């Protein structure tokens, strides 16, 4: 699924850089005009089958991507790293699906102070609040944590974003994805990160990634890994309860 997102975002980045609609026909027409202007010796280039890439179904080859890069610089970075954000190229693919060490490096990309907290062995909650405090007061998060019961209609993060009280920029969203992944891998503060991420997937994900053609993909991908962890937690509690019940029964016989 991540590779599909990479291709779709790349195609949309081509449309953005070419300043045209994100359709295969519009991109083809605009790209050919720009190609002849910017790379004069490109008349023998083979035609690019843009319709293959519009929905992320086919991954462009290295040669195709290089030719597009010559005409529209920075588009390849979208495929390799992620979409453009307020600070440059945002490492969305690493945050979503990279190995744990790579995911942790997103903390350094976001803020050196956050990285220093990680290197110093700070508790996960302290790193989490270093990102969330500026937009979601921790007192509010703690107040609603036992109340929301996995219902997005009771989620304070979703409510604040829906009502326009809070605006989430792409950089913050991506570092929260990285923290969410770390939470899943380590078991640290998962209930809180579950509430925060679920709130972000209600509206913010569309605000940030619709123009890149990947909002729905990002939402579904994160919901899948979230739900898998929820199920694992439930099964773990059930197994623990069964074990305790078995011990109680065994001791009662004595």
C-alpha positions as CSV (number, residue, x, y, z in Angstrom):
1,X,0.0,0.0,0.0
2,X,2.9,2.4,0.7
3,X,4.3,2.0,-2.8
4,X,0.8,2.8,-4.2
5,X,0.9,6.0,-2.1
6,X,4.4,6.8,-3.3
7,X,3.3,6.6,-7.0
8,X,0.0,8.5,-6.5
9,X,1.8,11.3,-4.6
10,X,4.5,11.4,-7.3
11,X,1.9,11.8,-10.0
12,X,0.2,14.6,-8.1
13,X,3.5,16.3,-7.5
14,X,4.1,16.3,-11.2
15,X,0.8,17.9,-11.7
16,X,1.5,20.5,-9.0
17,X,5.0,21.4,-10.4
18,X,3.5,21.5,-14.0
19,X,0.7,23.7,-12.7
20,X,-2.1,21.6,-14.2
21,X,-4.9,19.4,-13.2
22,X,-4.0,15.9,-11.8
23,X,-5.4,14.0,-14.7
24,X,-3.4,11.9,-17.2
25,X,-4.5,14.0,-20.2
26,X,-3.7,17.3,-18.5
27,X,-0.3,16.1,-17.3
28,X,0.6,14.7,-20.7
29,X,-0.2,17.9,-22.5
30,X,1.6,20.2,-20.0
31,X,4.6,17.9,-19.5
32,X,5.2,17.7,-23.2
33,X,5.1,21.4,-23.6
34,X,7.5,21.9,-20.7
35,X,9.8,19.2,-21.9
36,X,10.3,20.8,-25.3
37,X,11.0,24.1,-23.6
38,X,13.3,22.9,-20.8
39,X,15.1,20.0,-22.4
40,X,15.5,20.9,-26.0
41,X,17.1,17.6,-27.0
42,X,14.2,15.5,-25.6
43,X,12.2,15.1,-28.8
44,X,13.3,11.4,-29.1
45,X,12.1,10.6,-25.6
46,X,9.5,7.8,-25.6
47,X,6.0,8.9,-24.6
48,X,5.1,8.5,-20.9
49,X,1.9,6.5,-20.3
50,X,0.6,8.8,-17.6
51,X,-2.7,6.9,-17.2
52,X,-0.7,4.1,-15.7
53,X,0.5,6.2,-12.8
54,X,-2.5,8.4,-12.0
55,X,-4.0,6.1,-9.4
56,X,-0.7,4.6,-8.2
57,X,-1.4,1.2,-9.9
58,X,2.0,1.0,-11.7
59,X,5.4,2.1,-10.4
60,X,7.4,4.3,-12.8
61,X,10.8,3.0,-13.8
62,X,14.0,4.8,-12.8
63,X,14.5,6.1,-16.4
64,X,11.0,7.5,-16.5
65,X,11.4,9.1,-13.1
66,X,14.7,10.6,-14.1
67,X,13.3,12.2,-17.3
68,X,10.5,13.7,-15.4
69,X,12.9,15.0,-12.8
70,X,14.9,16.8,-15.6
71,X,11.8,18.7,-16.6
72,X,10.2,19.0,-13.1
73,X,12.9,19.0,-10.4
74,X,11.9,17.7,-6.8
75,X,9.2,15.4,-8.1
76,X,11.5,12.3,-7.6
77,X,11.9,13.3,-3.9
78,X,8.2,13.0,-3.4
79,X,8.4,9.3,-4.5
80,X,11.5,8.6,-2.5
81,X,10.8,10.5,0.7
82,X,7.4,12.1,0.8
83,X,5.3,15.2,-0.1
84,X,6.5,18.8,0.2
85,X,5.7,20.4,3.6
86,X,6.3,23.7,5.2
87,X,9.9,22.7,6.0
88,X,10.9,20.9,2.8
89,X,10.4,17.3,1.9
90,X,8.5,15.4,4.6
91,X,9.6,11.8,5.4
92,X,6.1,10.4,5.2
93,X,7.0,7.0,3.8
94,X,9.6,6.4,6.6
95,X,7.2,7.4,9.3
96,X,4.5,5.1,7.9
97,X,6.4,2.0,7.1
98,X,10.1,2.3,7.9
99,X,12.1,0.2,10.4
100,X,11.9,1.4,14.0
101,X,15.4,3.1,13.9
102,X,14.3,4.9,10.8
103,X,11.0,5.9,12.4
104,X,13.0,7.3,15.4
105,X,15.1,9.4,13.0
106,X,11.9,11.3,12.1
107,X,12.0,12.8,15.6
108,X,15.4,14.4,14.6
109,X,14.0,15.6,11.3
110,X,11.2,17.3,13.2
111,X,13.0,18.9,16.1
112,X,16.6,18.5,17.4
113,X,15.3,19.0,20.9
114,X,12.9,16.1,20.5
115,X,15.8,14.0,19.3
116,X,17.9,15.0,22.3
117,X,15.1,13.9,24.6
118,X,15.1,10.5,22.8
119,X,18.9,10.2,23.1
120,X,18.7,11.2,26.8
121,X,16.3,8.3,27.4
122,X,13.4,10.5,28.2
123,X,10.1,8.8,28.9
124,X,7.9,8.3,25.8
125,X,5.2,10.5,27.3
126,X,7.6,13.4,27.6
127,X,8.4,13.2,23.9
128,X,4.8,12.9,23.0
129,X,3.8,16.0,25.0
130,X,6.6,17.9,23.5
131,X,4.7,17.6,20.2
132,X,1.1,17.7,21.4
133,X,1.2,20.4,24.1
134,X,1.3,23.2,21.5
135,X,-2.1,22.2,20.0
136,X,-3.8,19.9,22.5
137,X,-3.4,20.7,26.2
138,X,-2.5,17.6,28.1
139,X,-5.1,18.2,30.7
140,X,-7.8,18.0,28.1
141,X,-6.4,14.8,26.6
142,X,-6.3,13.2,30.1
143,X,-9.8,14.4,30.8
144,X,-11.2,12.7,27.7
145,X,-9.0,9.6,27.6
146,X,-11.3,7.5,29.8
147,X,-14.4,9.0,28.2
148,X,-14.1,8.6,24.4
149,X,-14.4,4.8,24.4
150,X,-12.9,4.6,20.8
151,X,-15.8,6.7,19.5
152,X,-14.6,9.4,17.1
153,X,-17.6,11.5,18.0
154,X,-16.3,11.8,21.5
155,X,-12.7,12.4,20.4
156,X,-11.4,15.8,21.6
157,X,-8.7,15.9,18.9
158,X,-11.2,15.3,16.1
159,X,-13.6,17.8,17.7
160,X,-10.9,20.6,18.0
161,X,-9.9,20.1,14.3
162,X,-13.4,19.9,13.0
163,X,-14.4,23.1,14.7
164,X,-11.4,24.9,13.5
165,X,-9.9,25.4,17.0
166,X,-6.7,23.7,15.9
167,X,-4.9,23.4,12.6
168,X,-2.5,20.6,12.1
169,X,0.5,21.3,9.7
170,X,2.0,18.4,7.8
171,X,5.3,18.3,9.8
172,X,3.4,17.8,13.1
173,X,1.1,15.2,11.6
174,X,4.1,13.2,10.3
175,X,6.0,13.3,13.6
176,X,2.8,12.2,15.4
177,X,2.7,9.2,12.9
178,X,6.3,8.4,13.9
179,X,5.4,8.6,17.6
180,X,2.3,6.4,17.0
181,X,4.5,3.8,15.3
182,X,7.0,3.9,18.2
183,X,4.0,3.5,20.6
184,X,2.8,0.4,18.7
185,X,6.3,-1.1,18.7
186,X,7.1,-0.4,22.4
187,X,3.7,-0.4,24.0
188,X,4.3,3.1,25.4
189,X,1.2,5.3,26.0
190,X,-0.8,3.4,23.3
191,X,-4.2,4.5,24.6
192,X,-3.2,8.2,24.4
193,X,-1.6,7.8,21.0
194,X,-4.6,5.8,19.8
195,X,-6.9,8.7,20.8
196,X,-4.6,11.3,19.2
197,X,-4.1,9.4,15.9
198,X,-7.8,8.5,15.6
199,X,-8.6,12.2,15.9
200,X,-6.2,13.1,13.2
201,X,-7.7,10.6,10.8
202,X,-11.1,12.1,11.0
203,X,-10.4,15.4,9.1
204,X,-6.8,16.5,9.3
205,X,-5.6,13.6,7.1
206,X,-7.9,14.9,4.3
207,X,-6.9,18.5,4.8
208,X,-3.2,17.6,4.4
209,X,-3.2,14.8,1.8
210,X,-6.2,15.2,-0.5
211,X,-4.2,17.4,-2.9
212,X,-1.5,14.6,-3.0
213,X,-4.1,12.0,-3.9
214,X,-3.3,9.8,-0.9
215,X,-5.6,10.9,2.0
216,X,-7.7,7.8,1.9
217,X,-4.7,5.6,1.6
218,X,-3.0,7.1,4.6
219,X,-6.1,6.9,6.6
220,X,-6.8,3.3,5.8
221,X,-3.2,2.2,6.3
222,X,-3.0,3.8,9.8
223,X,-6.4,2.4,10.8
224,X,-5.3,-1.1,9.8
225,X,-2.2,-1.1,12.0
226,X,-4.1,0.7,14.8
227,X,-6.9,-1.9,14.7
228,X,-4.5,-4.8,14.6
229,X,-2.8,-3.5,17.8
230,X,-6.2,-2.9,19.5
231,X,-7.1,-6.6,18.7
232,X,-3.7,-7.8,20.1
233,X,-4.3,-5.8,23.3
234,X,-7.7,-7.3,23.8
235,X,-6.5,-10.8,23.2
236,X,-3.7,-10.2,25.6
237,X,-6.0,-9.1,28.3
238,X,-8.3,-12.1,27.6
239,X,-5.4,-14.5,27.9
240,X,-4.3,-12.9,31.1
241,X,-7.9,-13.1,32.6
242,X,-8.1,-16.8,31.5
243,X,-4.8,-17.5,33.2
244,X,-5.8,-15.8,36.4
245,X,-9.1,-17.6,36.4
246,X,-7.3,-20.9,35.9
247,X,-5.0,-20.1,38.9
248,X,-8.0,-19.2,41.0
249,X,-9.8,-22.4,40.2
250,X,-6.7,-24.4,40.9
251,X,-6.1,-22.8,44.3
252,X,-9.8,-23.2,45.3
253,X,-9.4,-26.9,44.9
254,X,-6.7,-27.0,47.5
